[in-house]
């Protein structure tokens, strides 16, 4: 359960960081921020799957 929550928290921080970076007006920052935000959704989704699997007993 702790691993799942850690994945969700770290992924959420990555999403927030990516959105914060994308708020900059330079094109490279926007593209990089969007890529970081989208890639950070992977640990969030994996954490949700692990949490669901762990608590569904």
C-alpha positions as CSV (number, residue, x, y, z in Angstrom):
1,X,0.0,0.0,0.0
2,X,2.9,2.4,0.8
3,X,4.4,1.7,-2.6
4,X,1.2,2.5,-4.4
5,X,0.7,5.8,-2.5
6,X,4.4,6.7,-3.2
7,X,3.8,6.1,-6.9
8,X,0.7,8.3,-6.9
9,X,2.3,11.1,-4.9
10,X,5.5,11.1,-7.0
11,X,3.5,11.0,-10.2
12,X,1.2,13.8,-9.1
13,X,4.2,16.0,-8.3
14,X,5.6,15.3,-11.7
15,X,2.3,16.3,-13.3
16,X,2.2,19.5,-11.3
17,X,5.8,20.2,-12.3
18,X,5.1,19.6,-15.9
19,X,2.1,21.9,-15.9
20,X,4.2,24.5,-14.1
21,X,6.9,24.2,-16.7
22,X,4.3,24.4,-19.5
23,X,3.0,27.6,-18.2
24,X,6.2,29.3,-19.4
25,X,5.7,31.0,-22.8
26,X,8.7,29.5,-24.6
27,X,7.9,26.7,-27.0
28,X,10.5,24.3,-25.6
29,X,9.2,24.8,-22.1
30,X,5.6,24.2,-23.2
31,X,6.6,21.0,-25.1
32,X,8.8,19.7,-22.3
33,X,6.2,20.5,-19.7
34,X,3.5,18.6,-21.6
35,X,5.8,15.6,-22.2
36,X,6.7,15.6,-18.5
37,X,3.1,15.9,-17.4
38,X,2.0,13.0,-19.7
39,X,4.9,10.8,-18.7
40,X,4.1,11.4,-15.0
41,X,0.7,10.0,-15.5
42,X,2.2,6.5,-15.8
43,X,3.3,6.2,-12.2
44,X,-0.1,7.6,-11.1
45,X,-2.0,5.0,-13.1
46,X,0.3,2.2,-12.0
47,X,-0.1,3.3,-8.4
48,X,-3.9,3.3,-8.7
49,X,-3.8,-0.2,-10.2
50,X,-1.6,-1.5,-7.4
51,X,-3.7,0.2,-4.8
52,X,-6.9,-1.3,-6.3
53,X,-5.3,-4.7,-6.4
54,X,-4.0,-4.4,-2.9
55,X,-7.2,-3.3,-1.3
56,X,-9.5,-5.6,-3.3
57,X,-8.9,-8.6,-1.0
